[in-house]
Amino acid sequence: MIITLFTNPEVPREYESRFVDRQGLPHDIFLWIDMVPGARRSVASLTDVSERKRLERELRQVQKMEAMGTLAGGIAHDFNNILSAIRCAKNREWSSNRCNISETLIIALH
């Protein structure tokens, strides 16, 4: 029965799971099981991957924050372009032909 279980390619040999230890702390584990060639024995490896999973979650959070910063920077840049056009229009009232307001607004909005 066990040999059939591990020689069947449809049966998974790798498992990831989470369990809680006696102190109530969660652990992410990776379990790998395989048969020893030529023997009726199996080999199993159990690895605690909690730290790796935590670092992966932190990396995803950092990537999200980076994307938000890039988006905010782009919005601020576009807003500054529009404000520049408004400032130019205001300055145009005080000085003659300082800038072409229609060209400045077209550039600011693109």
C-alpha positions in Angstrom: 0.0 0.0 0.0 2.7 2.5 1.0 4.8 1.7 -2.1 1.8 2.3 -4.3 1.1 5.6 -2.5 4.6 7.0 -3.2 5.2 5.5 -6.7 1.9 7.0 -7.9 2.8 10.3 -9.7 -0.7 11.7 -8.8 0.0 11.6 -5.1 1.7 14.8 -3.9 5.1 14.4 -2.2 5.4 17.9 -1.0 3.1 19.6 1.5 3.0 23.0 3.1 1.0 23.6 6.2 0.6 25.7 9.3 0.3 24.4 12.9 0.3 25.9 16.4 2.9 24.6 18.9 2.3 24.0 22.6 3.1 27.6 23.4 0.4 28.8 21.0 2.9 30.1 18.4 2.0 29.4 14.7 4.6 27.7 12.5 4.7 27.3 8.7 6.2 24.0 7.7 7.2 22.2 4.5 7.1 18.4 4.4 8.8 16.4 1.8 8.2 12.6 1.5 9.8 10.1 -0.9 10.6 6.4 -1.1 14.2 5.1 -0.8 15.1 3.5 -4.1 15.3 -0.3 -3.9 13.9 -0.4 -0.3 10.5 -0.5 1.3 11.2 2.6 3.3 10.3 6.2 3.0 12.3 9.3 3.9 10.6 12.5 5.2 12.0 15.9 5.7 10.2 18.5 7.8 11.4 22.1 7.6 10.2 25.2 9.5 9.7 27.9 6.9 8.1 30.4 9.2 10.9 33.0 8.8 10.8 32.7 5.0 7.1 33.2 4.9 7.3 36.2 7.2 10.0 37.7 5.0 7.9 37.1 1.9 4.9 38.9 3.5 7.2 41.8 4.4 8.5 42.0 0.9 5.0 42.1 -0.5 4.1 44.9 1.9 7.3 46.9 0.9 6.4 46.4 -2.8 2.9 47.8 -2.1 4.3 50.8 -0.3 6.8 51.4 -3.1 3.9 51.4 -5.7 1.9 53.8 -3.5 4.9 56.1 -3.3 5.4 56.0 -7.1 1.7 56.8 -7.6 1.7 59.6 -5.1 4.9 61.1 -6.8 3.2 61.0 -10.2 0.1 62.7 -8.9 2.1 65.4 -7.2 4.1 65.9 -10.4 0.9 66.3 -12.5 -0.6 68.6 -9.8 2.5 70.8 -9.8 2.3 71.1 -13.6 -1.3 72.4 -13.3 -0.2 74.8 -10.5 2.6 76.1 -12.7 0.1 76.9 -15.4 -2.1 78.8 -12.9 0.9 80.7 -11.5 2.0 81.6 -15.1 -1.5 82.9 -15.8 -1.4 84.9 -12.6 2.0 86.3 -13.5 0.7 87.1 -17.0 -1.8 89.5 -15.5 1.1 91.5 -13.9 3.6 91.3 -16.8 3.0 91.4 -20.5 3.4 88.2 -22.5 5.3 86.2 -19.9 3.9 82.9 -21.1 1.3 81.4 -23.4 -1.4 80.1 -21.0 -3.1 77.8 -23.5 0.2 76.1 -24.4 1.2 75.8 -20.7 -2.2 74.2 -19.8 -2.0 71.7 -22.7 1.6 70.7 -21.6 0.5 70.5 -17.9 -2.5 68.2 -18.7 -0.5 65.7 -20.7 
